[in-house]
Amino acid sequence: MTDLDKTPEPIQDHSSLFLAHVRQDDCGQWHTHPLDEHLRGVAALAESFAAAFDAGDWARLAGLWHDLGKYRSIFQHYIRGASGYDAHIETTPGRVDHSTVGALHAIERMKGLGRILAYLIAGHHAGLPDWQSAEAPISSLVHRLKQTDLLADALIQSPPADILDAPLPTSNPGQRDVALWIRLLFSCLVDADFLDTEQFMSPDKTASRGQYPTLDILESRFETYMATLATQTDDTPVNRMRAWVLDRCRGAAEQAPGLFSLTVPTGGGKTLASLGFALRHARCHGKRRILYVIPYTSIIEQTADVFRNVFGEDAVLEHHSNLDSERETPRSRLAGENWDASLVVTTNVQFFESLFAARPSQTRKLHNIVNSVVILDEAQLLPPEFLTPILGAIRELSRHYGVSFVLCTATQPDLAFHRGFDFSINGLDDVREIMGDAAAVQELHTQLRRVEVRLPEDLHAPTPWEALAAELERHPRALCIVDRRDDARVLYGLLPADTVHLSGLMCGQHRSDVIAIIKKRLATDDPIRVVSTQLVEAGVDLDFPVVYRALAGLDSIAQAAGRCNREGRLFNLGQVVVFVPPTEPPKGHLRQTRDAGRQLLLRRPPDPLAPALFSEYFQSLYWRKGIEGLDRQDIVTLLKNNHRLEFSFRTAAERFQLIPEIQAPVIVRYGDSEGLLARLARPSNDLDRKTLRQLQRYVVNIPRRIHQCLLAEGAIEERRPGIFVQVAPLYDPVVGLQVGQNVNYAPDDLIA
């Protein structure tokens, strides 16, 4: 038997209503949410959401049938007794299956096509299921659809005929990717269910939703800000080129929606220019919102700060794992659940993992991506291991859901997969470059050239750390970037005491404090040498006359060059010095990018940062990975269209993890973390959201094997489930967490 294993006695109370929800107010008065009212409310909301992609009839039916299982007498008995609404009713602890009934009804009404609604309805609490699963057969949709007795149990209560016999859908997905279409329908259903339930259970929350400035207001604020900025900046060649880039973006915004690239050298004003494009493009074509998607949490806060300066504190929804609780408001938390703000700043992880997610809490925001403008900042950092499914999603959203994408970077990857490549995957063939043709992009690069790149005579001969340290000492102001945390620590130890260190072994607050010190010393022309991992290469606005970069991918060298003579104030060109370190990069992506970069540099190109080289570089990189390497988890196969509508939604979601679970967090003792850690010792079972958000600023991620060793040694301890705290004196105020030798820096540590 299922559920509570027995049929309850008939309910003896004064109410004949079938209830969806029950709540008790502060005065002790009971309020009931009639089930038919809830079903119709969810149906209307879901229909309005899905109308944006012409699937309102499917979403409406999903809303009408999603809680049919609540008509079962066992559920009505349970909700009255468990809530306390009828205190005399005793219930057995547990949950009643109320989501399978609607799925069964969909199959009965629609036969094979009913599977579409069955996925939505069966998964609206537990998440989209797999059709069939060897690992978890009981949770598979095919297994749940065998429980036909549940439907009979609900129908015996005679639900309203207009709900049971509602008209069937007449629209269809057409040429769309059916799996993505289903996930978007699922988003409409679960968000509508959340919102309708919230309106009854927590009407104060509903009142707090919305109220963000419209895109028209944001565009007006943007134009005012840019006009003021133009009067306050020096009339330098770099600033003139930044103004030209912005004007070019404004002009291109009137083009038809679709796929765009914005290729501008680092320091050329891409952030504000791309936003200018998005705002005007949204107005011209009736787009609903703008999503600015950033690869690293280490730079999202800086970008969000820039946007707040432009638009005001009330305008920007910042949604990522390291959100500063001081900036988080009840309204921003609510918008973060479903992205209903006009301007959302988020991360690659939040954006792409949500697109492939199965859980309701992750997917409910998806329908709000429809008919929007999405800016993918630092597009060259799209994870290659998931590139095939990511490009498929981008292509689908652009062609069928009204989403305009802007691939924004100084080092534009070639995502078309042609020019001699024998790849049997679809790339992005219809991308329009906002700056113009290849000659225009090259001319912009020439005009904004502020550095020259010096290559070693032998690209295979390592430079000893001691020799590199001696060379760095000859420069009063220099930045040196390496790929490994160990390398940063070793080189730092060979340099004078006033050298500054940055790496992923420092918590976020520590890094922020150090970056502020670096900027202050740069602004006052004080001598300063910095040794850093590549965390400074994207979005950290530093300006050194000399930058040393360990041999790496061509894109990383270009990003390092963006920290050199950034404002073009030097009389001569800035110097970017490439060296071969004594250690190898970690196996995998970093080593592959290094090899692809070295292959091109061996040809001694006159300008290693010329835009045309990046197309060739990324082609070489993708070729090294091969077709399988661009979809390492076989996501495309799991979600491939088939006439039987048999998808593996849950398995695909579990596999689509941009951050591999090889790292584990530790809260370290730095700065103000002591006071926050004291709250963990409180006896309360609940830890408030604000404290958790604040503690994230003091987290360091380390390899799981090291994490397990420290736990076994008692150097860290688990204060709450999943919350590990440094106990032994392991945190150095300069180099961060001391966890032994050979702890490699991994770029995944920087991703949200």
N, C-alpha and C positions, 0 to 999 in steps of 0.2 A: 504493500500500500504506500501511498505518497503522503506528503504533508505531515499532519499530526497523527496519522495512522488510525484515525477513527472519525466517524461522522458525529458531530456534536448534537446535543439535544436542540430542538427548536428554540429559538430565542423568545423569551417571555418578557417583552417590554412594551412600552407605550408607543414605540415608533415603528412604522411600517416602511420607513425609508431605507433604501439601500445606500450605504455610506461609502464614500471614497476616503475621507479623512475626518479626524476628530481633533479638536483642540480645546484647551481650557484657558480662559483669559485670567488676568491677574486678580480678578474679583471672584474667581472660582466658577464662573458661568461657562457651561458647555456650549460649543458651537459645532455644528455638523456640516459637512460638505457633501451634498447629495451626489451619488455616483453618476447619474445621467448628466447632471450639470457639469461635472468634471470632464466627462468624455466629450461633451459638445464644446466645452471651452478649449480643451487641448486640440480638438479637431480644427477649430477655427484658427487658432494661433499657428498650428503646424501648416495649415493650408496657406496662410498669409506668408509664412517664411519660404515655403517651397514654390510659391508663385514666381519668385525671382528667377527660377530656372524651369518654369513651365511644368511643374510636377505637383501642383497644388492638390489635384484630385487624389493622388496616391497618399500624400501626407494627411489629407483629411480623413481618409479611410483608416489609416494607421492610428490616428488620434481617436476615432470613434471606437475602435476595437482593442486598443492597447490594454485596457483594464477590464475587459469582459470577465476575467477570472474573479474579479471582486464581487460578482453576482453570486458566486458559490456561497452556500449557507455556512460552510466552514470558515470562510474569510469574514463574513459578517459577524459571526460568533466571536472570531478572534479579535477583530478590531474593537468591538465593544468591551470585551473583557480585558484585553491587554492595555487599552488606553485608560481604563478606569471609568469610561463613560457609563457602563453598566457594571458597577463594582461587584454585584452578586454573581457575575458570570466568571467561572474559573476556566483558565486556558492553560494548555500545556505549552511550555516554552518552545519557541521555534518560529519558523517562518512558513507562511502558506504560499504555495505556488499560484500566483495570480496572472502570470505573464504567458503561460503556455496556451491558455484557453483561446485568446485572440488569434494566436498563430494557427491553432487548429481550425478555427472558424474561417480564417483566410483561405486555407487549403480546401475546405469544404465548399466555399463559395467560388473559388477561382482556379481550383485544380493546380496545375504546375506553376502558373504565374503567381499563385498564392504564396509561393516560397519567398517572393520579394518582401511581402508584408510580414511573413512569418519570421524572417531574420530580424526585422525592425521590432516587432512586438515581443518576441521571445527574449530579445536582448536589451529591452529598454531599462532594465535594472542591472543585470549582471554583465552586460556588454554583448556586442555582436558575436555570435557563436561561429564555430566552424560547422560546415555541413556534416562532416564526419571527422572523427578524431580518434586515433589509436591511443593517444596519451590520456585523453579525458573523454571516453565514449559517452558517459552519462550526461555531460554538458553539451554534447553535439546536438545540432538541430534535428537530425534524422532520428535520434533517440527520443527527443522530447515530443516529436510529432506522433509517436506511437502511443502516447498516453491519452487515447481518445475518450476515456471515461471522464476526464476533467471537463470536456466540453459539454457532455450530457448533464453533468452536475450543475453547470452554470445555466444552461438553456431551460432547465426545469423551473427556474425562477422567473421565466418570461421577461427578459430584458426588453426595453422599448423596441417596437418593430422598426421605427425609422433609423435606429442605430444598427440593429442586426441586418436589416435588408437595405442598407444605404446603397445608392448606385455605385457600380463598379467603375474603376478608372478607365478613361478612354485614351489618355496620353501614353507615350512609351519613350524609352530612352533613345531610340533611334540609333545613330552611329556612335553614341557615347560609350565610354568605358563603364560597363554596368556596375562593377564593384565600387567605383568611386561614386556613381549616381546613387547607389544604395546607401553608402556612408553619408552622403549629403542628406538624403531623406531621413536617415537615422538621426542626424544632427537636428533636423527640424522637429522630429518627434520628441527627442529627449529634452531639448531646450523648451519646447512648448509645455511638456509635462512638468519640468522644473518650475517654470514661471507661473503656470496656473496653480500649482500646489503652493508655491510661495505666496501668491496673492491671498490664498485662504489662510495658510499657517502663519505667515509673517508679513502682514500688509505694510508694515513700516519699511521693510526691505524693498518692496515693490515701489513704494513712494520715493525711495532713494535712487532708483535706477534712472538712467538717461541724464538729461540736463547738461550734456557735454556741448561745447560750442559746435555749430554746424561748420561744414567745409567752407561755405561762403565767408563766414566770420574768420575762420583760420586763414583763408587766402588774403583777406583784408589786413589782418595782423601781420602776415608775412611781408606783404608789400610795404607796409609802414616800417617794419624792422629793417628790411633791406635798404630802403631809401635813407634811413637814419645811419645805417652802417656805412653807406657809401660816402657820407659827409664826414665820417670820423676816421676813415682809414687813409693811410698815406697813398699818394699816387705813384705806386711802384709798378714795374712791369708785371710782377706776379699778381698784384691786385687787379690790374687792368685785364689780365687774362682770366681771372676768376669772374669778373663782371661779364666778359664775353661768353664764358661757358654758361653762365646763368641765362643770358639773353638767348643763347642758342637753345637751351632747354625750354624756355618759355615759348619760343617759336615752334619747336617740334611737338609741343603738347597738343596742338590742334589736329595732329595726324590721327587716323583711325585707330581704335583700340587694338591691342595685340601685344607682341613681344618687342621689347626695345633693349638696346645695350647703351651704356654710358661709359665710354672709355676716356678717362681723364687721369693724367699723372697724379701721383700722390701729392697732396698739398694744393691741388688745383680747384678746390671748393666743391667737390662732388656731393658732399652731404647736403648742403643748402640748395645747390643747383638741382639735384634730383628731387628734392622736396618741392621746389618751385615748379618743376615739370609735373609732378603728381597732382598738385593743387589745381593747376590750370587744366590739366587733362581731365581731372574729375569733374570740374565745372563744365567743360566743353561737352562731355559725354555722359553726364548724369551718373557718375560713379558714387557709391554710397560711403566709402571710407578709404583711408590710406593705411596700409600696414608696412612699417619699416622693419625689415628683418635683418638681424645682425648675427654674425657667427659666434662671437665670444662674449661671455658675460663680463670680461675684463674691460670691454669698451661700451657696453650698452648703457651704463649709467652716465658716461660722458656724453654720449649722443642724446640721451633723454634730457640731460641738463641743457644742452644746446637748444633743443626744441622748447624747453620750458622758458628759456630766455626769449625765444621768438614769440611764443604763443601764450605764455602765462601758465601758472601752476594748475589751472583748472582744465587744461586742454589735452594733456598727454596721458594716455594710459600706458604704463610701463609694466610689462608682464613677462617675468622671468623668475628663475629660482633664487636669485640673490637680491630680491627687492628690499630696499631700505625701508624698514617699518615706519620711520619718521615721516616718509612721504606717502605711505599707504593710508588711504581713507576707506571708510565703508563703501563709498561709491566706486572707488577704483577696484576694490575687491570684487564687487558685483560685476563690473564690466569685464574684469579679468576672466570671469567664468564663461562669458559668451562673446566677448569682443564687440560690444555694441557701441563703443565710442567711435568718434570720427577719425581719430589718429591713434594708432596702436603701435608701440615700439616693443618688439619681441625678439626672440632668438631663433636661429635655425632649428634648434631642438624643439622648441614649443610649436613652431609653424609646421615643420615637416612630420614630426612624430604625431601631431594631431591629425594630419591628413591621412595617416595610415593606422590610426588608433582604433581600438574596439570599445574601450570603456566610455560610458556616457559622459563622465566628468571631463574627459579630454575632447570628445567629439562634438559636444553641444555648440561649440563656437564655429564649426565649419561652415554652416550656411551663411554666416556673416562675412565670409571671404568672397562669396559670389558678388559680382559686379563691383569690384574694388580695384584699387591700384596697389600693387605689391612691389616694393623696392627691395631687391636682394643685394644688400651691401656686401662688399668684398666677395663677389660671386665666384671668384676663383677658389674659394674655400668650401664650395659645395662638396660634401664627402664623396670621394670617388667610389667607395665600396657600395654606395646606394644611388649612384648617379643615374642608372637606367630607370628605376621606379620614380625618382625625383623628377627627371625630365619628362617622363610620361605624365605625371600629375600636373606639371607646369603646362605642358601642351594641352591637356584636357581642359584645365581651368581657363586657359586663354581662348580656346576654340569654341567651347560650349557653355561657359559660365560667365562670360563678360569680364574676365579678370585681365587687366593689363599688367605685365611684369616689366620691371626695369632691372637689368643685370648690370650692376654698378661696380666698377673696379678700375684700377690702373693697369691691371694685367689680365685682359679679357681672355678667358679660355675659349677654345674652339669647340662648341657643343653641337656642331652640325654632323660630325662624324662622316666626312667625305674626303675628297682629295687623296684618293688612293687607299683609303682604309676599307678593309673588307669586314666591317662590323655589321652584323645582322640586327642592329637595334636602331630605333628611330631617334634622331637628334632633334635639334631646334633649327629648322632650315629657314624660317621666315623672321629672323631677328633683324630689326632696323637699328642702325647705329645713329644715335642722336647727334653726334658730332659730325656726321657726314661720312664720306667714303674713306678708304684706307689712307689716301693722300692727305685728307683733312686731319685725320687722327695723328698721322706722322708729323704734320705741320704743328699741331698743338703740342706734341711732345717736344719738338725742337724749340718752340717758343718758351716752353716752361722748363727747359733743361737747366738744372742748377748744380749738377754733380758730374764728375767723371769717375768711371769705375776702373780700378787698377787690379789686374789679375796676376796671380803668382806665375813665375816662369814655368814651373812644373805643377800642373793641376793634380798630380798624384803624390807629391812630396809633402809630408806633414811639416808644419812649423812647430817646434817644441814650445810648450807653454812658457818656459823661461824666456825664450827669445821673443815671443809675442808680448810678454809683460814688459820687457825692456823697451820694445818699440812703442808700446802704449805710453810708457812713462815720458817719452819725448814730447807728447802732446798734452798741453795743459787742459784741454777740453776734448774729450773723445768718448764715444760709445762703442762698446764691443758686444756683439750678439752671437751667442752660441746656441746649439740645439739641445744640449743636455744640462740638467740641473747639476750633475756632478762637475761638468766642465766649468760652469759658472762659479761654483764654489772653489775649485782648484785655482782657476785664474785669479779670482778675487784675492785668494790667500797670498799670491805672489806680488801683488801691487801695494802701493803705499796705503797707510791707514785711512786716509781721507777718501778712498775709493768707495763708490756706492754699489750695492749688490741688489739685483732683482731676480726672483725666480718663483716658480710655482710652489716651492716649499715655504713661501711666506704667505700668510693669510691675506685675504682681500683688503682688510683695513690696513695692514702693514704695508702692502704694496701701494695703496693710495697715499699713505703718509709719506713714503719715500718718493713717489712721483711728484708730490707737491714740493718736496725739498729740492728735487732736481730742477723743476721749473723755476723755482725762486732763484737758485744759483745761476741758472742760465740767463735769467732776466737781468741779473746784476753783474754779468760778465765775470763771475767768480770762476776760478779753476775748478773743474769737475771731471772725473772719469767714472764711467758707469759700465759695469759688466752685467749683462742681462741674458735671460733666455728669450725666445722669440715672442714672448708676451707683449713686448713693446712695439711689435711690428704693425699692428693693425689698430688704428684709431687713437693711439697715444701721441699727442701732439708735442713732440720734442724736436729741438732744432740744434744739432751739433755741427761744427765745421768738419769733423772727421768721424766716419763711422767704419768700424771693422766688422766684417760678416764672415762667419765660418761658411765654407763652401756648402751650398744648399741648392734647392730648386730656384729657377730663375725668378719665380714670383716672390719668393722670400727675399732674394737679393734686392729686388725692386722695392719691396716694402721697407727693407732696411734703409735703402737710399732715400725713402720718404722722410726719414728722421735726420737727414743731412741737408744743411742749407735750405731748409723748408721754406723760409720766407724770402730767399734770394737776396739776402743782405750782404753776402760776402763779395769782395771786389773780384775775386777769382772763383772758379767753380769749387764746390765742396768735394771732398775726397772720400770715396767709398772703396775700401781696401778689402778684397776677398782673400782669405787665407785657408789653407787646408789644415784642420785641427788634427792633433795626435790621435784622437779617438774616432771611431765610426759612429754614424747616427744610429739610433735604434732601428732594429729590423722592421720592415714593413714600409709604410707610406713615406716616412722621412728619408729612408735610404733610397727608395725609388725616385723621389723627387730630386735628391742629390745627384743620382746617376744620370737622370734625364737632363739636369742642368749642366753637369760637367760635359756631357756629350756635345751640347751646343757650344759651350765656352771653349772647348778644344779647337774650334774653328777660328778662334780669336776674332769675333765680330767687332767692327769698328765701334759700335755702340751696343753693348750687351743689354741695354734696356729699351731698344727700339721696339715699338708695338708689334711689328710683323713677326718678331722672334717668338712672342708668347703663343701665337697660334701654333707654331711649329713645336714649341716646348710641350704644350698640353697634348698635342697629337701623340708625341713620343711617350708621354707619361701614360696616357690611356692605352696605347698599344702595349706597353709593358704590363699593364694590369690584365689586359685581355677582356673578352666579353664576360666571362664568369666573374672576373674581378670587379666589374662595374655593377654587379648585382649579386654580391657574395652570399646573401641570405636567400636568394631565389624568390624574392618578393613577387616578381612579375608572374611567375608560374602559379603561386598560391592564389593570386587574384585575377587570373586570366579569364576572359569572357568564355562562357560555354553555354550551350543551349539548355543544359540541365540546371543551370543556376546553382552550381555546387562550388562554393567559395570557402577559403580557409581564413576568415577574417581574424579570428583570435590568434592563430599561429603567426600570421603576417605581422600583426601588431606586436607580438612578443619578440619577433626577430628584428623588427625595424627599430633598432635602438642606436641612435647616433653616437652615444657614449657607451662603449663596451663596459661591462661590469667588472673591470679589472682593477678599478680604483675604489677606495673606501675612505670615508671622511673621518677626520679627527678635529674636534674643537680644541684650539690651542690657547695657551695662557699668554695673551698679549694685550696691552693697553687696558681697555675697559671691560675685557671679557670676564674678569674675576667677579664683578658684581652680577653679571648675567648668569655666570655659572652657579652662583649662590642660589639662584631661583630654582635650579634643577634639584636642589636638595630639599625643597619644600615637599611636604607630604601629599599635596594635592595630586590627584591622578591626572589632571589635565594641565598641559603646559600651554600658556596663552600664545596666540599667534604672533603677537608683537615680539615676545622674547625669542621665539624661534627665528623670526626674520632677522632680529639683531644678531643672534648667534651665528648666522650664516656668514657674516662678515669676518668671522674668526675661524673659518673652516680651512683645513689643508687636506687635499686628497693625496693619498699615497697608495702604492700597489698593495693589493689584498694580502699578498704573502708577507709583506713587511707589517701590515696592519695586524695580521694574526700573530706574528712573533711578538709585537709590542704588547698585545693583549695577554698573551701567555706569560710574558715577563712581568706583568703588572705595571708597565709603563703607561698604559692607557686603560681606562675602565669604562664599562657601559653603564652610564648613569640612568638612562631611560631606554626603552627598547629602540635600538637602532641609533642611539645618540652616544657617541664615544668621546671621552674627554681625556686630554693629556694630564697625567698625574705626576710622572717623573719630570725632572728639570731638563726637558729636551728642546725647548724653544730658545734659539739664540736671537737676541734683539737685532742682529744684522742680517744673518743668512737664513733665519727661519728655523723650521723643524729639522732637528738632527736625527736622522734615522739610519745611520750607517752608510757604508760605501756602496757605490754602484746602483744608486737609485736614479734611474733615467728620467729625464723630463719627457713627458708625453703631451703632445698638443691637445689631446682630448681633455686634459685637466682644465683647459681654458674654455671649453664649450659648455653652454648652459646645461 
